[in-house]
Amino acid sequence: METVAVHNAANAAHHGAPSRLPDGTHNRPRNTGMELDLSWVLDTRVNLSATERRVASLPGRRTVKKDAQAAWLLKAVTCIDLTTLNGDDTPERVKRLCAKAMNPIRADILDSLGMSGRTITTGAICVYHHFVATAVEALGDSGIPVAAVSTGFPAGLSPHHLKVKEIEASVADGAKEIDIVITREHVLTGNWTALYEEMKEYRAACGDAHVKAILATGDLKTLRNVAKASLVCMMAGADFIKTSTGKEGVNATLAVTLTMLRAIRAYQERTGIKIGYKPAGGISAAKDVLNYQFLMKDELGREWLESDLFRIGASSLLADIERQLEHHVTGAYSALNRHPIG
């Protein structure tokens, strides 16, 4: 007999799921951007103490257990950009990662959750340009898009014309999503026009590929800078805004997330366009990803729990989620090496 866990898991993985086209892209309207509104940017404020209070209260105000937790974690799997961005990456490592993306949860665990016969995949595979073609070939007709980090990732200090060429090369190799890094100097010096023009050029170079703007929030010093940079990138046409490269000293945090989500909400209220959000860097535990999901739902609504509006940049998170799901169905914790990702 199917348990409550079965129904919850099935609903979590499929309820409200956006239609994904055969090439791995979603059919949600793109963000065409708007004219740079400097008055809006310069008037932006963030209440630091209120932000800190809000996120500090989250774990006590929102919690899920047992069947419900399994359901939320299955949903999180479908939003992971399974990532490898190491200097020692090889084609074989990327191929193994792609195999895991297509079958992220062991079949016996899915069977125990009543999910046998249902397709569960990660949201995307994220790699350097060098491995885009390898990943595209390995993923075949799975419908999982390849995301390429670009524009001189992670520092973003390559010559501008080379950044644009890198985007174009990744798109030509089959990347459906491009994760660009902004020039932090533009934010730190308040040169919002330069950031806007840079982002517009990146958006144009991406063509039909969706673009995620990595703000490297740990380098931006203040939440006010994070909010302003978020708005400028959305005005210039970013489809997603993303916290970090994962290489900064401080990466995704709940305070930064709240700030960026409220910028997304403000942009939607002004333009009617829904922008996606991607936290990245340091999210490795299942219990942590739940807090990001709660905040997304509270601030933006149910739609932002789907992969066309929510992605999680992670490498080791999937292993911990699979481990927690195994505990849910067996009552015992297994070693992490039983859940390899690459």
Short mmCIF file of the C-alpha atoms (twelve columns), coordinates in Angstrom:
data_MODEL
# 
_entry.id   MODEL 
# 
loop_
_atom_site.group_PDB 
_atom_site.id 
_atom_site.type_symbol 
_atom_site.label_atom_id 
_atom_site.label_alt_id 
_atom_site.label_comp_id 
_atom_site.label_asym_id 
_atom_site.label_seq_id 
_atom_site.Cartn_x 
_atom_site.Cartn_y 
_atom_site.Cartn_z 
_atom_site.pdbx_PDB_model_num 
ATOM 1   C CA . MET A 1   0.000  0.000  0.000   1 
ATOM 2   C CA . GLU A 2   1.253  3.475  -0.824  1 
ATOM 3   C CA . THR A 3   2.136  5.541  2.223   1 
ATOM 4   C CA . VAL A 4   1.659  9.241  2.862   1 
ATOM 5   C CA . ALA A 5   5.323  9.565  1.940   1 
ATOM 6   C CA . VAL A 6   4.562  8.203  -1.510  1 
ATOM 7   C CA . HIS A 7   1.857  10.778 -2.179  1 
ATOM 8   C CA . ASN A 8   3.894  13.623 -0.740  1 
ATOM 9   C CA . ALA A 9   6.986  12.645 -2.686  1 
ATOM 10  C CA . ALA A 10  5.070  12.325 -5.927  1 
ATOM 11  C CA . ASN A 11  3.403  15.680 -5.453  1 
ATOM 12  C CA . ALA A 12  6.659  17.332 -4.491  1 
ATOM 13  C CA . ALA A 13  8.472  16.090 -7.539  1 
ATOM 14  C CA . HIS A 14  5.729  16.817 -10.044 1 
ATOM 15  C CA . HIS A 15  3.116  19.259 -8.713  1 
ATOM 16  C CA . GLY A 16  3.202  22.460 -10.680 1 
ATOM 17  C CA . ALA A 17  6.256  21.371 -12.652 1 
ATOM 18  C CA . PRO A 18  6.934  23.684 -15.611 1 
ATOM 19  C CA . SER A 19  6.965  22.188 -19.070 1 
ATOM 20  C CA . ARG A 20  10.523 21.482 -20.144 1 
ATOM 21  C CA . LEU A 21  11.145 21.447 -23.867 1 
ATOM 22  C CA . PRO A 22  13.031 18.519 -25.457 1 
ATOM 23  C CA . ASP A 23  16.247 20.575 -25.669 1 
ATOM 24  C CA . GLY A 24  16.262 21.132 -21.909 1 
ATOM 25  C CA . THR A 25  14.976 24.703 -21.887 1 
ATOM 26  C CA . HIS A 26  11.762 25.944 -20.268 1 
ATOM 27  C CA . ASN A 27  9.012  27.793 -22.070 1 
ATOM 28  C CA . ARG A 28  8.656  30.587 -19.524 1 
ATOM 29  C CA . PRO A 29  8.887  34.080 -21.106 1 
ATOM 30  C CA . ARG A 30  12.407 35.479 -21.100 1 
ATOM 31  C CA . ASN A 31  13.397 38.649 -19.287 1 
ATOM 32  C CA . THR A 32  13.863 41.260 -22.013 1 
ATOM 33  C CA . GLY A 33  15.065 43.830 -19.497 1 
ATOM 34  C CA . MET A 34  14.261 47.522 -19.269 1 
ATOM 35  C CA . GLU A 35  15.979 50.873 -19.425 1 
ATOM 36  C CA . LEU A 36  18.389 51.520 -16.586 1 
ATOM 37  C CA . ASP A 37  16.469 53.366 -13.873 1 
ATOM 38  C CA . LEU A 38  19.226 54.955 -11.800 1 
ATOM 39  C CA . SER A 39  16.809 56.659 -9.445  1 
ATOM 40  C CA . TRP A 40  15.380 53.260 -8.479  1 
ATOM 41  C CA . VAL A 41  18.861 51.849 -7.962  1 
ATOM 42  C CA . LEU A 42  20.159 54.784 -5.927  1 
ATOM 43  C CA . ASP A 43  17.055 54.913 -3.728  1 
ATOM 44  C CA . THR A 44  17.363 51.217 -2.791  1 
ATOM 45  C CA . ARG A 45  17.865 50.523 0.911   1 
ATOM 46  C CA . VAL A 46  18.210 47.357 3.018   1 
ATOM 47  C CA . ASN A 47  17.333 47.214 6.707   1 
ATOM 48  C CA . LEU A 48  20.213 45.086 8.008   1 
ATOM 49  C CA . SER A 49  18.857 44.428 11.500  1 
ATOM 50  C CA . ALA A 50  15.405 43.489 10.204  1 
ATOM 51  C CA . THR A 51  16.971 41.178 7.622   1 
ATOM 52  C CA . GLU A 52  19.075 39.456 10.264  1 
ATOM 53  C CA . ARG A 53  16.069 39.024 12.552  1 
ATOM 54  C CA . ARG A 54  13.985 37.565 9.740   1 
ATOM 55  C CA . VAL A 55  16.490 34.902 8.750   1 
ATOM 56  C CA . ALA A 56  17.458 34.096 12.348  1 
ATOM 57  C CA . SER A 57  13.829 33.257 13.109  1 
ATOM 58  C CA . LEU A 58  13.380 31.033 10.056  1 
ATOM 59  C CA . PRO A 59  14.554 27.652 11.459  1 
ATOM 60  C CA . GLY A 60  12.216 28.016 14.453  1 
ATOM 61  C CA . ARG A 61  9.232  29.168 12.409  1 
ATOM 62  C CA . ARG A 62  9.468  26.685 9.547   1 
ATOM 63  C CA . THR A 63  10.195 22.987 9.891   1 
ATOM 64  C CA . VAL A 64  9.157  19.744 8.219   1 
ATOM 65  C CA . LYS A 65  9.575  16.185 9.444   1 
ATOM 66  C CA . LYS A 66  9.340  12.622 8.167   1 
ATOM 67  C CA . ASP A 67  7.090  12.287 5.091   1 
ATOM 68  C CA . ALA A 68  6.928  16.014 4.458   1 
ATOM 69  C CA . GLN A 69  10.698 16.377 4.724   1 
ATOM 70  C CA . ALA A 70  11.225 13.585 2.201   1 
ATOM 71  C CA . ALA A 71  8.884  15.386 -0.180  1 
ATOM 72  C CA . TRP A 72  10.691 18.713 0.144   1 
ATOM 73  C CA . LEU A 73  14.072 17.045 -0.346  1 
ATOM 74  C CA . LEU A 74  12.927 15.269 -3.500  1 
ATOM 75  C CA . LYS A 75  11.787 18.621 -4.828  1 
ATOM 76  C CA . ALA A 76  15.206 20.103 -4.005  1 
ATOM 77  C CA . VAL A 77  16.921 17.404 -6.083  1 
ATOM 78  C CA . THR A 78  15.063 18.579 -9.193  1 
ATOM 79  C CA . CYS A 79  16.447 22.096 -8.654  1 
ATOM 80  C CA . ILE A 80  20.127 21.232 -8.221  1 
ATOM 81  C CA . ASP A 81  22.659 22.437 -10.774 1 
ATOM 82  C CA . LEU A 82  24.999 19.480 -10.229 1 
ATOM 83  C CA . THR A 83  28.406 21.087 -10.445 1 
ATOM 84  C CA . THR A 84  32.066 20.304 -10.937 1 
ATOM 85  C CA . LEU A 85  34.387 23.301 -11.248 1 
ATOM 86  C CA . ASN A 86  37.791 21.982 -10.253 1 
ATOM 87  C CA . GLY A 87  41.206 22.342 -11.804 1 
ATOM 88  C CA . ASP A 88  41.542 18.567 -11.966 1 
ATOM 89  C CA . ASP A 89  38.249 17.929 -13.795 1 
ATOM 90  C CA . THR A 90  38.437 15.346 -16.562 1 
ATOM 91  C CA . PRO A 91  36.014 14.166 -19.253 1 
ATOM 92  C CA . GLU A 92  35.400 10.954 -17.314 1 
ATOM 93  C CA . ARG A 93  34.494 12.864 -14.149 1 
ATOM 94  C CA . VAL A 94  32.038 14.986 -16.123 1 
ATOM 95  C CA . LYS A 95  30.498 11.877 -17.694 1 
ATOM 96  C CA . ARG A 96  30.030 10.301 -14.255 1 
ATOM 97  C CA . LEU A 97  28.412 13.496 -13.016 1 
ATOM 98  C CA . CYS A 98  26.033 13.463 -15.989 1 
ATOM 99  C CA . ALA A 99  25.104 9.858  -15.236 1 
ATOM 100 C CA . LYS A 100 24.292 10.875 -11.669 1 
ATOM 101 C CA . ALA A 101 22.230 13.841 -12.886 1 
ATOM 102 C CA . MET A 102 20.062 11.503 -14.938 1 
ATOM 103 C CA . ASN A 103 19.594 9.116  -11.995 1 
ATOM 104 C CA . PRO A 104 20.211 11.223 -8.880  1 
ATOM 105 C CA . ILE A 105 18.458 8.953  -6.362  1 
ATOM 106 C CA . ARG A 106 19.118 5.220  -6.119  1 
ATOM 107 C CA . ALA A 107 16.338 3.113  -7.606  1 
ATOM 108 C CA . ASP A 108 15.726 1.166  -4.381  1 
ATOM 109 C CA . ILE A 109 15.153 4.416  -2.469  1 
ATOM 110 C CA . LEU A 110 12.729 5.694  -5.103  1 
ATOM 111 C CA . ASP A 111 10.900 2.367  -5.022  1 
ATOM 112 C CA . SER A 112 10.489 2.637  -1.259  1 
ATOM 113 C CA . LEU A 113 9.055  6.143  -1.695  1 
ATOM 114 C CA . GLY A 114 6.576  4.883  -4.288  1 
ATOM 115 C CA . MET A 115 8.375  6.772  -7.033  1 
ATOM 116 C CA . SER A 116 9.355  3.877  -9.294  1 
ATOM 117 C CA . GLY A 117 8.570  4.655  -12.912 1 
ATOM 118 C CA . ARG A 118 8.740  8.412  -12.356 1 
ATOM 119 C CA . THR A 119 11.526 10.496 -13.853 1 
ATOM 120 C CA . ILE A 120 13.565 12.456 -11.333 1 
ATOM 121 C CA . THR A 121 16.593 14.377 -12.609 1 
ATOM 122 C CA . THR A 122 18.639 17.319 -11.425 1 
ATOM 123 C CA . GLY A 123 17.945 20.764 -12.825 1 
ATOM 124 C CA . ALA A 124 21.163 21.008 -14.844 1 
ATOM 125 C CA . ILE A 125 24.834 20.103 -15.054 1 
ATOM 126 C CA . CYS A 126 27.248 23.019 -14.493 1 
ATOM 127 C CA . VAL A 127 30.790 22.859 -15.880 1 
ATOM 128 C CA . TYR A 128 33.576 24.947 -17.361 1 
ATOM 129 C CA . HIS A 129 33.414 25.713 -21.098 1 
ATOM 130 C CA . HIS A 130 36.086 23.091 -21.776 1 
ATOM 131 C CA . PHE A 131 33.626 20.336 -20.815 1 
ATOM 132 C CA . VAL A 132 30.392 21.653 -22.329 1 
ATOM 133 C CA . ALA A 133 30.510 19.429 -25.414 1 
ATOM 134 C CA . THR A 134 31.394 16.398 -23.272 1 
ATOM 135 C CA . ALA A 135 28.408 17.018 -20.991 1 
ATOM 136 C CA . VAL A 136 26.011 17.660 -23.886 1 
ATOM 137 C CA . GLU A 137 26.976 14.345 -25.468 1 
ATOM 138 C CA . ALA A 138 26.785 12.431 -22.181 1 
ATOM 139 C CA . LEU A 139 23.315 13.805 -21.358 1 
ATOM 140 C CA . GLY A 140 21.971 12.939 -24.799 1 
ATOM 141 C CA . ASP A 141 18.198 13.325 -25.055 1 
ATOM 142 C CA . SER A 142 17.651 13.374 -21.272 1 
ATOM 143 C CA . GLY A 143 16.386 16.962 -21.447 1 
ATOM 144 C CA . ILE A 144 18.852 18.065 -18.759 1 
ATOM 145 C CA . PRO A 145 20.452 21.378 -19.813 1 
ATOM 146 C CA . VAL A 146 24.165 22.104 -19.576 1 
ATOM 147 C CA . ALA A 147 25.129 25.333 -17.814 1 
ATOM 148 C CA . ALA A 148 28.564 26.793 -18.507 1 
ATOM 149 C CA . VAL A 149 30.324 29.171 -16.149 1 
ATOM 150 C CA . SER A 150 31.736 32.003 -18.199 1 
ATOM 151 C CA . THR A 151 33.211 35.514 -18.504 1 
ATOM 152 C CA . GLY A 152 36.484 34.737 -16.778 1 
ATOM 153 C CA . PHE A 153 34.951 32.687 -13.952 1 
ATOM 154 C CA . PRO A 154 35.507 33.057 -11.027 1 
ATOM 155 C CA . ALA A 155 37.260 36.460 -10.828 1 
ATOM 156 C CA . GLY A 156 35.722 37.966 -13.958 1 
ATOM 157 C CA . LEU A 157 38.857 39.942 -14.791 1 
ATOM 158 C CA . SER A 158 39.550 38.687 -18.310 1 
ATOM 159 C CA . PRO A 159 39.449 41.222 -21.183 1 
ATOM 160 C CA . HIS A 160 35.846 42.022 -22.015 1 
ATOM 161 C CA . HIS A 161 35.996 40.881 -25.644 1 
ATOM 162 C CA . LEU A 162 37.292 37.488 -24.516 1 
ATOM 163 C CA . LYS A 163 34.425 37.168 -22.041 1 
ATOM 164 C CA . VAL A 164 31.910 37.685 -24.839 1 
ATOM 165 C CA . LYS A 165 33.729 35.174 -27.059 1 
ATOM 166 C CA . GLU A 166 33.680 32.622 -24.242 1 
ATOM 167 C CA . ILE A 167 29.903 32.934 -23.952 1 
ATOM 168 C CA . GLU A 168 29.488 32.517 -27.705 1 
ATOM 169 C CA . ALA A 169 31.758 29.456 -27.725 1 
ATOM 170 C CA . SER A 170 29.798 27.748 -24.940 1 
ATOM 171 C CA . VAL A 171 26.486 28.409 -26.687 1 
ATOM 172 C CA . ALA A 172 27.956 27.008 -29.916 1 
ATOM 173 C CA . ASP A 173 28.987 23.841 -28.043 1 
ATOM 174 C CA . GLY A 174 25.446 23.314 -26.817 1 
ATOM 175 C CA . ALA A 175 25.157 25.100 -23.461 1 
ATOM 176 C CA . LYS A 176 21.547 26.109 -22.798 1 
ATOM 177 C CA . GLU A 177 22.431 28.227 -19.757 1 
ATOM 178 C CA . ILE A 178 25.348 30.569 -19.133 1 
ATOM 179 C CA . ASP A 179 26.424 31.520 -15.610 1 
ATOM 180 C CA . ILE A 180 28.312 34.807 -16.023 1 
ATOM 181 C CA . VAL A 181 30.289 36.679 -13.386 1 
ATOM 182 C CA . ILE A 182 29.929 40.416 -13.122 1 
ATOM 183 C CA . THR A 183 32.806 42.850 -12.702 1 
ATOM 184 C CA . ARG A 184 32.711 43.524 -8.978  1 
ATOM 185 C CA . GLU A 185 34.587 46.788 -9.445  1 
ATOM 186 C CA . HIS A 186 31.499 48.313 -11.077 1 
ATOM 187 C CA . VAL A 187 29.479 47.630 -7.916  1 
ATOM 188 C CA . LEU A 188 32.163 48.701 -5.450  1 
ATOM 189 C CA . THR A 189 32.694 51.997 -7.270  1 
ATOM 190 C CA . GLY A 190 28.984 52.600 -7.906  1 
ATOM 191 C CA . ASN A 191 29.384 52.551 -11.682 1 
ATOM 192 C CA . TRP A 192 25.907 51.196 -12.340 1 
ATOM 193 C CA . THR A 193 25.867 52.248 -15.981 1 
ATOM 194 C CA . ALA A 194 28.986 50.174 -16.668 1 
ATOM 195 C CA . LEU A 195 27.446 47.136 -14.928 1 
ATOM 196 C CA . TYR A 196 24.222 47.566 -16.911 1 
ATOM 197 C CA . GLU A 197 26.008 47.811 -20.263 1 
ATOM 198 C CA . GLU A 198 28.237 44.832 -19.431 1 
ATOM 199 C CA . MET A 199 25.256 42.696 -18.488 1 
ATOM 200 C CA . LYS A 200 23.358 43.721 -21.627 1 
ATOM 201 C CA . GLU A 201 26.259 42.580 -23.811 1 
ATOM 202 C CA . TYR A 202 26.415 39.256 -22.002 1 
ATOM 203 C CA . ARG A 203 22.674 38.794 -22.437 1 
ATOM 204 C CA . ALA A 204 22.946 39.503 -26.166 1 
ATOM 205 C CA . ALA A 205 25.859 37.082 -26.580 1 
ATOM 206 C CA . CYS A 206 23.808 34.319 -24.914 1 
ATOM 207 C CA . GLY A 207 21.162 34.420 -27.635 1 
ATOM 208 C CA . ASP A 208 18.534 31.808 -26.780 1 
ATOM 209 C CA . ALA A 209 20.548 30.468 -23.848 1 
ATOM 210 C CA . HIS A 210 19.329 31.606 -20.444 1 
ATOM 211 C CA . VAL A 211 21.751 33.768 -18.488 1 
ATOM 212 C CA . LYS A 212 22.404 33.642 -14.753 1 
ATOM 213 C CA . ALA A 213 24.206 36.670 -13.316 1 
ATOM 214 C CA . ILE A 214 26.646 35.714 -10.552 1 
ATOM 215 C CA . LEU A 215 27.010 38.670 -8.194  1 
ATOM 216 C CA . ALA A 216 29.782 37.180 -6.015  1 
ATOM 217 C CA . THR A 217 27.944 38.638 -3.033  1 
ATOM 218 C CA . GLY A 218 30.761 37.891 -0.614  1 
ATOM 219 C CA . ASP A 219 32.873 40.456 -2.480  1 
ATOM 220 C CA . LEU A 220 30.203 43.184 -2.551  1 
ATOM 221 C CA . LYS A 221 30.643 44.174 1.128   1 
ATOM 222 C CA . THR A 222 27.064 45.285 1.934   1 
ATOM 223 C CA . LEU A 223 23.524 44.016 1.460   1 
ATOM 224 C CA . ARG A 224 22.683 47.373 -0.077  1 
ATOM 225 C CA . ASN A 225 25.244 46.710 -2.813  1 
ATOM 226 C CA . VAL A 226 23.757 43.244 -3.291  1 
ATOM 227 C CA . ALA A 227 20.270 44.705 -3.733  1 
ATOM 228 C CA . LYS A 228 21.444 47.353 -6.192  1 
ATOM 229 C CA . ALA A 229 23.499 44.899 -8.254  1 
ATOM 230 C CA . SER A 230 20.525 42.534 -8.364  1 
ATOM 231 C CA . LEU A 231 18.261 45.238 -9.762  1 
ATOM 232 C CA . VAL A 232 20.772 46.419 -12.365 1 
ATOM 233 C CA . CYS A 233 21.403 42.893 -13.660 1 
ATOM 234 C CA . MET A 234 17.675 42.222 -13.936 1 
ATOM 235 C CA . MET A 235 17.151 45.534 -15.748 1 
ATOM 236 C CA . ALA A 236 19.836 44.441 -18.213 1 
ATOM 237 C CA . GLY A 237 18.104 41.154 -18.975 1 
ATOM 238 C CA . ALA A 238 19.352 38.498 -16.528 1 
ATOM 239 C CA . ASP A 239 17.027 35.486 -16.375 1 
ATOM 240 C CA . PHE A 240 18.429 34.442 -12.981 1 
ATOM 241 C CA . ILE A 241 20.456 36.172 -10.327 1 
ATOM 242 C CA . LYS A 242 22.940 33.983 -8.477  1 
ATOM 243 C CA . THR A 243 24.789 34.588 -5.230  1 
ATOM 244 C CA . SER A 244 28.279 33.277 -5.713  1 
ATOM 245 C CA . THR A 245 30.901 31.420 -7.691  1 
ATOM 246 C CA . GLY A 246 31.574 29.197 -4.701  1 
ATOM 247 C CA . LYS A 247 35.154 30.447 -4.722  1 
ATOM 248 C CA . GLU A 248 34.691 33.540 -2.529  1 
ATOM 249 C CA . GLY A 249 35.449 33.587 1.189   1 
ATOM 250 C CA . VAL A 250 31.712 33.984 1.919   1 
ATOM 251 C CA . ASN A 251 29.186 32.457 -0.455  1 
ATOM 252 C CA . ALA A 252 25.413 31.953 -0.187  1 
ATOM 253 C CA . THR A 253 23.782 33.065 3.066   1 
ATOM 254 C CA . LEU A 254 20.147 33.423 4.086   1 
ATOM 255 C CA . ALA A 255 20.559 37.192 4.619   1 
ATOM 256 C CA . VAL A 256 21.884 37.646 1.084   1 
ATOM 257 C CA . THR A 257 19.116 35.366 -0.191  1 
ATOM 258 C CA . LEU A 258 16.381 37.424 1.470   1 
ATOM 259 C CA . THR A 259 17.852 40.604 -0.012  1 
ATOM 260 C CA . MET A 260 17.975 39.151 -3.525  1 
ATOM 261 C CA . LEU A 261 14.505 37.623 -3.298  1 
ATOM 262 C CA . ARG A 262 13.003 40.967 -2.348  1 
ATOM 263 C CA . ALA A 263 14.769 42.562 -5.303  1 
ATOM 264 C CA . ILE A 264 13.215 39.875 -7.520  1 
ATOM 265 C CA . ARG A 265 9.791  40.633 -6.052  1 
ATOM 266 C CA . ALA A 266 10.242 44.366 -6.603  1 
ATOM 267 C CA . TYR A 267 11.294 43.770 -10.215 1 
ATOM 268 C CA . GLN A 268 8.266  41.550 -10.829 1 
ATOM 269 C CA . GLU A 269 5.955  44.166 -9.354  1 
ATOM 270 C CA . ARG A 270 7.454  46.785 -11.680 1 
ATOM 271 C CA . THR A 271 7.688  44.712 -14.887 1 
ATOM 272 C CA . GLY A 272 5.513  41.624 -14.480 1 
ATOM 273 C CA . ILE A 273 8.549  39.420 -15.257 1 
ATOM 274 C CA . LYS A 274 9.511  36.540 -12.965 1 
ATOM 275 C CA . ILE A 275 13.256 36.206 -12.387 1 
ATOM 276 C CA . GLY A 276 14.905 33.036 -11.104 1 
ATOM 277 C CA . TYR A 277 17.225 32.723 -8.132  1 
ATOM 278 C CA . LYS A 278 20.278 30.517 -7.565  1 
ATOM 279 C CA . PRO A 279 22.164 30.279 -4.277  1 
ATOM 280 C CA . ALA A 280 25.569 28.646 -4.686  1 
ATOM 281 C CA . GLY A 281 28.561 27.805 -2.565  1 
ATOM 282 C CA . GLY A 282 28.558 26.096 0.812   1 
ATOM 283 C CA . ILE A 283 25.110 24.487 0.604   1 
ATOM 284 C CA . SER A 284 26.091 20.899 1.336   1 
ATOM 285 C CA . ALA A 285 23.590 19.669 3.950   1 
ATOM 286 C CA . ALA A 286 19.976 18.675 3.384   1 
ATOM 287 C CA . LYS A 287 18.858 20.589 6.475   1 
ATOM 288 C CA . ASP A 288 20.349 23.786 5.023   1 
ATOM 289 C CA . VAL A 289 18.643 23.555 1.641   1 
ATOM 290 C CA . LEU A 290 15.276 23.288 3.381   1 
ATOM 291 C CA . ASN A 291 15.728 26.791 4.803   1 
ATOM 292 C CA . TYR A 292 16.358 28.169 1.315   1 
ATOM 293 C CA . GLN A 293 13.207 26.447 0.061   1 
ATOM 294 C CA . PHE A 294 11.142 27.828 2.944   1 
ATOM 295 C CA . LEU A 295 12.407 31.347 2.266   1 
ATOM 296 C CA . MET A 296 11.669 31.047 -1.456  1 
ATOM 297 C CA . LYS A 297 8.089  29.953 -0.815  1 
ATOM 298 C CA . ASP A 298 7.465  32.543 1.901   1 
ATOM 299 C CA . GLU A 299 8.843  35.482 -0.069  1 
ATOM 300 C CA . LEU A 300 7.950  34.650 -3.682  1 
ATOM 301 C CA . GLY A 301 5.417  31.827 -3.674  1 
ATOM 302 C CA . ARG A 302 5.016  28.209 -4.762  1 
ATOM 303 C CA . GLU A 303 6.182  28.813 -8.344  1 
ATOM 304 C CA . TRP A 304 9.683  29.583 -7.105  1 
ATOM 305 C CA . LEU A 305 10.149 26.019 -5.882  1 
ATOM 306 C CA . GLU A 306 10.357 24.797 -9.493  1 
ATOM 307 C CA . SER A 307 13.543 24.436 -11.499 1 
ATOM 308 C CA . ASP A 308 12.699 27.155 -14.006 1 
ATOM 309 C CA . LEU A 309 12.812 29.736 -11.186 1 
ATOM 310 C CA . PHE A 310 14.995 28.089 -8.541  1 
ATOM 311 C CA . ARG A 311 18.368 26.402 -8.830  1 
ATOM 312 C CA . ILE A 312 20.896 25.370 -6.210  1 
ATOM 313 C CA . GLY A 313 24.543 25.361 -7.206  1 
ATOM 314 C CA . ALA A 314 26.047 22.393 -5.412  1 
ATOM 315 C CA . SER A 315 28.362 19.428 -5.690  1 
ATOM 316 C CA . SER A 316 28.065 17.477 -2.418  1 
ATOM 317 C CA . LEU A 317 24.474 18.406 -1.486  1 
ATOM 318 C CA . LEU A 318 22.943 15.628 -3.573  1 
ATOM 319 C CA . ALA A 319 24.850 12.937 -1.669  1 
ATOM 320 C CA . ASP A 320 23.520 14.192 1.663   1 
ATOM 321 C CA . ILE A 321 19.948 14.420 0.362   1 
ATOM 322 C CA . GLU A 322 20.132 10.849 -0.935  1 
ATOM 323 C CA . ARG A 323 21.535 9.764  2.431   1 
ATOM 324 C CA . GLN A 324 18.670 11.475 4.300   1 
ATOM 325 C CA . LEU A 325 16.103 9.857  2.015   1 
ATOM 326 C CA . GLU A 326 17.647 6.450  2.632   1 
ATOM 327 C CA . HIS A 327 17.383 7.083  6.375   1 
ATOM 328 C CA . HIS A 328 13.736 8.017  5.904   1 
ATOM 329 C CA . VAL A 329 12.899 4.672  4.282   1 
ATOM 330 C CA . THR A 330 15.250 2.377  6.261   1 
ATOM 331 C CA . GLY A 331 15.693 4.122  9.615   1 
ATOM 332 C CA . ALA A 332 19.489 3.898  9.345   1 
ATOM 333 C CA . TYR A 333 22.164 6.302  8.156   1 
ATOM 334 C CA . SER A 334 24.649 5.049  5.592   1 
ATOM 335 C CA . ALA A 335 28.132 6.316  4.837   1 
ATOM 336 C CA . LEU A 336 28.418 9.105  2.280   1 
ATOM 337 C CA . ASN A 337 30.561 6.875  0.057   1 
ATOM 338 C CA . ARG A 338 27.427 4.839  -0.652  1 
ATOM 339 C CA . HIS A 339 26.080 7.866  -2.563  1 
ATOM 340 C CA . PRO A 340 28.797 8.851  -5.048  1 
ATOM 341 C CA . ILE A 341 28.205 11.810 -7.360  1 
ATOM 342 C CA . GLY A 342 31.192 11.635 -9.684  1 
# 
